[in-house]
Amino acid sequence: MNLEARVQLLFEESIETKRRCLPRLQQPLVTAASLVVESLLAGGKVMSCGNGGSAADAQHFSSEMLNRFERERPGLPAFALTTDSSTLTSIANDYAYSEVFAKQIAALGHPGDVLLAISTSGDSLNVVRAVETAKEQQMKVIALTGRDGGRIAGLLHEEDIELRADSDSTARVQEVHLLCIHCICDLVDNLLLGTDA
């Protein structure tokens, strides 16, 4: 296969994965955005976490909320738990890497806050611990997962939302996750500011 054909194949796989995911994700995305807005209007905040590419997605989401997405609006209280290297390394050193997000959530999370937990496998131990701790703090969870949802899917309660990308490919899962993040940001803006004509 030549490289141009390979690029076409990758685009087609990405498009097909998104088409396959749309029917299952459409309503949960609306519910997820509503959950975020409900929390923000009640004085809550959104924390996000993940590893590797998912850490970048967590930071991407928080920047779109705190700064702006596609429309002008005041910043919204959101932050990624992946950005403070001193905190991350001290927790990993003094306790365990599995606790790097959980300890932050235990200190900063409040009832009514939202955790955006991102794991392509659903099995990342530090994200699993983040979800467990968020539930202890009476927070709601929006989980971006892939494959079969992993351990995270089994931790979610009725009020939580799982946005599972239907693929075994990490790259395709991450592509769906980024689209979900952009959908949530767009829907939050529309719920807060009115429909963008």
C-alpha positions in Angstrom: 0.0 0.0 0.0 1.4 3.4 -0.9 1.5 6.2 1.7 -1.3 8.2 0.1 -3.6 5.1 0.2 -2.6 4.6 3.8 -3.7 8.2 4.7 -7.0 7.6 2.9 -7.5 4.4 4.9 -6.8 6.2 8.2 -9.3 8.9 7.4 -11.9 6.4 6.4 -11.4 4.3 9.6 -11.7 7.5 11.7 -14.9 8.6 9.9 -16.4 5.1 10.2 -15.6 4.9 13.9 -17.4 8.2 14.5 -20.4 7.2 12.4 -20.7 4.0 14.4 -20.4 5.8 17.7 -22.9 8.6 17.0 -26.2 6.8 17.7 -24.9 5.6 21.1 -23.2 8.9 22.1 -25.7 11.5 20.9 -28.1 11.6 23.9 -25.3 11.0 26.5 -23.4 13.9 25.2 -26.4 16.2 25.6 -26.8 14.8 29.2 -23.1 15.3 29.9 -23.3 19.0 28.8 -26.4 19.5 30.9 -24.6 17.9 33.9 -21.7 20.3 33.5 -24.0 23.4 33.2 -26.0 22.2 36.2 -22.8 22.0 38.3 -21.5 25.4 37.1 -24.7 27.2 37.8 -24.7 25.7 41.3 -21.2 27.1 41.9 -19.4 23.9 41.1 -16.4 23.2 38.9 -15.1 20.5 36.5 -11.9 18.6 37.1 -10.4 16.4 34.4 -7.7 13.8 34.3 -6.1 11.1 32.1 -2.7 9.8 31.0 -0.6 10.5 27.9 -2.8 11.5 25.1 -5.7 11.5 27.5 -3.9 13.9 29.8 -3.6 16.2 26.8 -7.3 15.8 26.2 -8.0 16.7 29.8 -5.9 19.8 29.5 -7.6 20.6 26.1 -11.0 20.4 27.7 -10.1 22.6 30.7 -8.5 25.3 28.5 -11.7 25.4 26.3 -13.8 25.9 29.4 -11.6 28.3 31.4 -10.7 30.5 28.4 -13.2 30.1 25.6 -14.4 27.6 23.0 -15.8 29.2 19.8 -17.9 31.9 21.3 -17.0 34.8 23.6 -18.1 34.3 27.2 -16.6 34.5 30.7 -14.3 31.8 31.7 -15.8 28.7 33.4 -14.3 27.0 36.4 -12.4 24.0 35.1 -8.9 22.6 35.6 -6.9 19.6 34.7 -5.3 17.5 37.4 -2.5 16.6 35.1 -0.6 19.9 35.0 1.1 20.5 38.4 4.4 18.6 38.1 5.4 19.2 41.8 2.1 17.9 43.1 2.1 14.9 40.7 5.6 13.9 41.5 5.3 14.4 45.3 2.2 12.2 45.4 3.8 9.5 43.2 7.0 9.6 45.3 5.4 9.7 48.7 2.4 7.4 48.0 1.9 5.8 44.6 1.3 6.8 41.0 -2.2 5.4 41.3 -3.0 8.2 43.8 -1.8 11.2 41.7 -5.4 12.3 40.8 -7.3 10.8 43.8 -5.4 12.8 46.4 -6.1 16.0 44.5 -9.8 15.2 44.2 -9.9 14.4 47.9 -8.5 17.8 48.7 -10.3 19.9 46.1 -13.5 18.1 45.2 -16.9 19.1 46.6 -20.4 17.6 46.3 -21.9 18.7 43.0 -18.5 19.1 41.2 -17.9 17.1 38.1 -15.0 14.8 37.1 -14.2 14.3 33.5 -12.2 11.0 33.6 -10.5 9.9 30.4 -9.1 6.5 29.8 -9.0 4.8 26.4 -9.0 1.3 28.0 -11.1 2.2 31.0 -8.5 0.5 33.2 -5.9 3.1 34.0 -5.5 2.6 37.7 -4.9 6.3 38.6 -8.1 7.2 36.7 -10.0 4.4 38.3 -8.9 5.8 41.7 -9.9 9.2 40.6 -13.4 8.0 39.9 -13.6 6.1 43.2 -12.5 9.2 45.1 -14.9 11.5 43.1 -17.8 9.2 44.2 -16.6 9.4 47.8 -16.7 13.3 47.4 -20.3 13.1 46.1 -19.1 14.3 42.7 -20.7 13.3 39.4 -18.5 11.6 36.8 -18.4 11.9 33.0 -16.2 9.0 31.8 -14.6 8.9 28.3 -13.7 5.3 27.8 -13.1 2.8 24.9 -13.2 -0.9 24.2 -15.5 -2.5 26.8 -15.4 0.4 29.3 -12.9 -1.4 31.6 -13.1 -1.1 35.3 -14.3 2.5 35.1 -17.6 1.5 33.5 -18.4 -0.7 36.6 -17.8 2.2 39.0 -20.3 4.6 37.5 -23.6 5.3 39.3 -26.9 6.1 37.6 -26.3 9.8 37.7 -22.9 9.4 36.0 -22.3 9.3 32.2 -20.1 7.0 30.2 -19.1 8.1 26.7 -17.6 5.0 25.3 -15.8 5.0 21.9 -16.7 1.8 20.1 -13.2 0.7 18.9 -10.2 -1.4 19.9 -7.8 1.1 18.3 -6.3 3.6 20.8 -6.0 6.2 18.0 -9.6 5.9 16.9 -10.8 6.0 20.6 -8.8 9.2 21.1 -10.2 10.7 18.0 -13.8 10.1 19.2 -12.8 11.4 22.7 -11.7 14.7 21.2 -14.9 15.0 19.2 -16.9 14.3 22.4 -14.9 17.0 24.2 -15.7 19.5 21.5 -19.3 18.5 21.5 -19.6 19.1 25.3 -17.9 22.5 25.0 -20.2 23.5 22.2 -23.3 22.3 24.0 -22.3 24.0 27.2 -21.9 27.3 25.4 -25.3 26.8 23.7 -27.0 26.0 27.1 -25.4 29.0 28.8 -25.5 31.6 25.9 -28.4 30.4 23.8 -28.4 28.7 20.5 -25.6 29.8 18.2 -27.4 30.9 15.0 
